[in-house]
Amino acid sequence: MIDVSGLTKTFKNGVNVVDGVDFSVAPGEIVGFLGPNGAGKTTTMRMLTTLLPPTSGRATIAGHDLLTDPRGVRRSIGYVSQGGGINPVNPLGDELELQAMLYGMSRAEARERIAQTLETLQLTGMESMPGGALSGGQRRRFDIAFSLLHRPSVLFLDEPSTGLDPQSRAGLWDHIRSLGLTVFISTHYLEEAEALCDRLLIIDSGRIAAHGSPAELKGDRTLIEAFMEIAS
Ligand SMILES: Nc1ncnc2c1ncn2[C@@H]1O[C@H](COP(=O)(O)OP(=O)(O)OP(=O)(O)O)[C@@H](O)[C@H]1O
């Protein structure tokens, strides 16, 4: 579903922030993207979601080539950025409807799709609230709702659970798993990544330092010990 080869980003200062990254994500897999601050996670996500042009390398996402078919990529993916993007003032229902109609849906289609999406994420009944009135956990679920309106097959989530309390984090992960989509998710919460991801990729200084199932990466250590050794 995601195939990445030699993906590189060099900013003007000449540093390869992402340095020849190769990996694949199979359909339906939930892959956790781990790494220390500044390792290159967000830069990689921004390239794979067409927001930042790579310096070199290739990727296909849901069969669409990142370089030659960015519109196809955008149609196939949902993306929740690190800070999210919910308008704090307007009613959430209005904002969802606007976004769905920007995807080309009629008002009736938009309302039906919004109702289904909110139901999936257990947000039904909150449409009249402004974004600013939501709790952190509700806001992150609404961020995901916005990213699902066009029924993407791949979801990119950049640190979606940061700042949430443990219960809200657990609830958010349950929702993410229940979607049944291919998910590429960055996080600093290693216990959650271990419990909920099928596979993990660890990036360090722009390079994939290790990859495998949580059990493969751990060996006979804890995941935190393994992470500290791998990403030194
Ligand atoms: N536009 C830019 N110009 C120059 N350097 C940049 C730019 N954007 C990011 N960087 C640098 O690239 C490196 C990787 O940043 P990135 O945000 O991808 O890391 P990250 O792994 O997502 O970190 P975090 O876990 O803190 O979110 C950092 O050193 C950052 O300062």
The ligand as a Tripos MOL2 file, in Angstrom:
@<TRIPOS>MOLECULE
LIG
   31    33     1     0     0
SMALL
NO_CHARGES

@<TRIPOS>ATOM
      1 N1         12.0360   23.8120    6.5770 N.pl3     1 LIG1
      2 C1         13.1180   23.3590    7.2310 C.ar      1 LIG1
      3 N2         14.3330   23.9000    7.0250 N.ar      1 LIG1
      4 C2         15.4270   23.4280    7.6760 C.ar      1 LIG1
      5 N3         15.4010   22.4020    8.5590 N.ar      1 LIG1
      6 C3         14.2190   21.8410    8.7990 C.ar      1 LIG1
      7 C4         13.0080   22.2820    8.1520 C.ar      1 LIG1
      8 N4         11.9740   21.4970    8.5950 N.ar      1 LIG1
      9 C5         12.5220   20.6270    9.4800 C.ar      1 LIG1
     10 N5         13.8540   20.8430    9.5920 N.ar      1 LIG1
     11 C6         14.7700   20.0920   10.4530 C.3       1 LIG1
     12 O1         14.6700   18.7370   10.1050 O.3       1 LIG1
     13 C7         14.9150   17.9290   11.2440 C.3       1 LIG1
     14 C8         13.8160   16.8870   11.3370 C.3       1 LIG1
     15 O2         12.6060   17.5150   11.7040 O.3       1 LIG1
     16 P1         11.2510   16.6990   11.8180 P.3       1 LIG1
     17 O3         10.2000   17.6850   12.2200 O.co2     1 LIG1
     18 O4         11.0380   15.9140   10.5960 O.co2     1 LIG1
     19 O5         11.5760   15.7260   13.0300 O.3       1 LIG1
     20 P2         10.6250   14.7820   13.8680 P.3       1 LIG1
     21 O6         11.2560   13.4400   13.8890 O.co2     1 LIG1
     22 O7          9.2300   14.8800   13.3760 O.co2     1 LIG1
     23 O8         10.7300   15.4360   15.3010 O.3       1 LIG1
     24 P3          9.6520   15.5300   16.5250 P.3       1 LIG1
     25 O9          9.6240   14.1740   17.1560 O.co2     1 LIG1
     26 O10        10.2940   16.5490   17.4220 O.co2     1 LIG1
     27 O11         8.3460   15.9850   15.9680 O.co2     1 LIG1
     28 C9         15.0030   18.8670   12.4460 C.3       1 LIG1
     29 O12        16.3650   19.0640   12.7600 O.3       1 LIG1
     30 C10        14.3920   20.1270   11.9190 C.3       1 LIG1
     31 O13        14.9360   21.2600   12.5430 O.3       1 LIG1
@<TRIPOS>BOND
     1     1     2 1
     2     2     3 ar
     3     2     7 ar
     4     3     4 ar
     5     4     5 ar
     6     5     6 ar
     7     6     7 ar
     8     6    10 ar
     9     7     8 ar
    10     8     9 ar
    11     9    10 ar
    12    10    11 1
    13    11    12 1
    14    11    30 1
    15    12    13 1
    16    13    14 1
    17    13    28 1
    18    14    15 1
    19    15    16 1
    20    16    17 2
    21    16    18 1
    22    16    19 1
    23    19    20 1
    24    20    21 2
    25    20    22 1
    26    20    23 1
    27    23    24 1
    28    24    25 2
    29    24    26 1
    30    24    27 1
    31    28    29 1
    32    28    30 1
    33    30    31 1
@<TRIPOS>SUBSTRUCTURE
     1 LIG1         1 GROUP 0 **** ****
